[in-house]
Amino acid sequence: MPNQSNLSASTDLSTLSSDSEVGKVLQLRWKKIEKAGAKALVEFDKPLGDLLCKARAALEEGQKQIPSKTLNHLNVGDIDRRRRSESERLSRDWDIEVPHLDGKTVGELAASGKWSMTTSLFAAIDKPVREAKAAERKAAKAAEKAEQEAADAEDQNEVLIERGSVSLGEIAREALLQCDLHGHDVSALVKAIDAELLAMLDEVHPEIVEAA
């Protein structure tokens, strides 16, 4: 049975008895995967991108996509579409400088070994653009919210203005019309109003009611 010092990325996990030993082998395998991935950017993605850029340059006017027939002829049709797309971008942007990453070119970043996938590389390159778009969306939402709040306040003001535009005489006439419409005696309305006013006074100014 192998011990910690004899473990390697190729060690058979079924021969291990402890979880720490399994974890150690997985760590070694991950390092190997990362190293291979970092090399792949230069040894695989860049040449693939060069090939795809060459095929795109040969497209007829009006063609937007490289035909499947062409991809199959080049023997790259079975490669994941996203990987092809990112490889093509890698080749196209190879000499472009990236200001927020120490001004290094895309090619220099790819060759640095820091990134093992084109996806993570472009995520780092595009970070300022993503953040700017996110800030723009946030500002747009804030502006929309402020506009809605202003509109709601304006509607509320209109309601208040409408409420204040009705006179007491008009309110009284409406009350009399409602009494007549529903068959109530006007004197009963007066008593009801007096009772309601008395109740309100008793609640707000009980001293007035006691004095009366």
N, C-alpha and C positions, 0 to 999 in steps of 0.2 A: 504494500500500500504506500503510495507516495506521500512525502511530507511537504510542508509549506515551501521549503527551499527547492524542491524538485518539481513544483507545479509549473505548467506552461499553458499557453492558450489552446494547445491541442490535447490536453489531458482529458481522458474520458470521464465525464461527470459521474457515471455509474460506479466508478471505482472509489469514489470519495465517501467518507463516513460523516463528515461534519459540514454544517452549513457555511462556516467560515471558509472552508477549503473550496466549496462550490463558488462562493462569492469571489474568492481570489482568482479562480480560473476565469470567471465572467469578466472581472476587471481587466485581466490580461487580454481577453478576447476583444473587449471594448476598445482598449488602446490600439490594438491591431486594426480594428475596423476604422477607427478615427484616422489613423495614419494612412491606411489605404484610401480612405475617402478624400483626404486632403490631397494626396497625389493624383486622385482621379480627376480633380478639377483641371489640372494641367495636362495629364496624360490621356484623359478620355473626353471630358466635356469640351475642352478647347478644340481639339481636332474634329469632334462631331459638329461643333458650331461652325467651324470653318467650312466643312462639307455642306452643311445646310445653307450657309450664306451664299456659297457658290451656286447651289441649286436654285436659290431664290433669285439670284442675279440673272439667271437664265430664263426666268418666267416670261411669258408673253405679256404684253401690256393688258392690264385689266385683271390679270390673275392675282388673287390675294393669298391663296394657299398653295403650298407645294403639293402637287397631286400624289395620291397614294401610289400610283404607278411608278412615279419617279422615286419615292421613298423606298419602295420595294426593290427597284432596280439598283439603288445604292446600298441595299441590304440593311437599312436602318428603320424600316417600317415597323418592326416589332419592338422598338425601343419606346418606352413610355412617352406619351405626347408632351407631358409637362417637362420631362427631362430634355426632350428635343428643343422645346421652346426656350428653356432657360440656357441651354448650351448655345443656341443661336444668339441669344442676347449677350452671353459671355464673350463670344467671338466678336460680335458687332461693337461692344463697348470696351473691348480689351484695353485700349489706350486712353480712355477717358479718365480724367483725374476726379477723385472724390474728396472735396474740400474738408468735410467733417471727419474723414478717416485719415488724417495727417497728410492730405493732399496726394495720397498714393493713387496710382492708376488701378483700374479694375484688375488688370493682369497681375500687378504686383500684389494686390490683396489675395488673389486666387493662389498665387505661388507662395504666399507666406505660411501656409499650413494651418492657419487659424480656423479656417472653415472647411468642413468635410463635405458640404453639399452646396450646390448652387443656390438652393432655396434659402438657406441660412445666410449665405453671402449677400444675396440681393435684399434680404430682409434688413441687414445692417446698412446697406447702401441706400435703401429707400426709406429709412427711418424718419428723416426730417420731413419728407413729403407726406408720409402717413400722419405724422404729428400735426403738420400744418392743416391737412384736410380735416383731422379730428377737431382741431381748434376752430376751424371755419364752420363745421357742423354745429359745434357747441354754441358759437356766437349766433348762428342763424336761429337756433332753437330759443336762445335767450331773447333775441330780437322779436321773434314770433310771439313768445310769451308776454313780453312787454307790450307789444301791439294789441294782443288780445285783452290784457288787463286794462289798457287805455280805452279800448272799445267798450268793455264792460262798464268802466267808470262813466263813460259818456252816456251809455244807455241808462245807467242809474240816475244820472243828472237829469236826463230827459223825463224819467218817471217822476222825479221829485218836482220838476217844473210843471208837469201835467197835474200832479197832485195839488200843487199850490195855486193852480189857475182856476180851481173850482171854488166859487164863493159859498158862504154859509147859506145865503138865500137859495142858491141852486140846490144845495144839499137838502134844505128844508122842503123845497118843492118836490124833490125826488122822493123824500120820505112820505109826503102826503099822497103822491101818485101811487106809491107802493101800497099804502093803506087802502086807498080806494080800489086798487087792482085786486087785492087779496081780501077785501071785505072787512077790514078792521076799522073800528071807530077811532076817530081822530083824538078824542079825549083819552082813549086808552093808550094811544101813542105818547101823549104828553105825560101820562102817569108813568109809563115805562121809562121814558127819558129821565123823569125826575128820580125814579128809583135807581136807575143806573148811575146818574150823577151823584146821588147820595152815597152809593156804595163806593164809588171812586174817591169821593172826598173822605169817607171813613177810613179808606186804606191809606191815602196820601197825607191828609190833614185831619186826623181824628179830633184835634182840638176845636176845629170849626164846627164839627157835627155836635160835639158835646155842648158847645156854647149855644147852638141853635136849639 
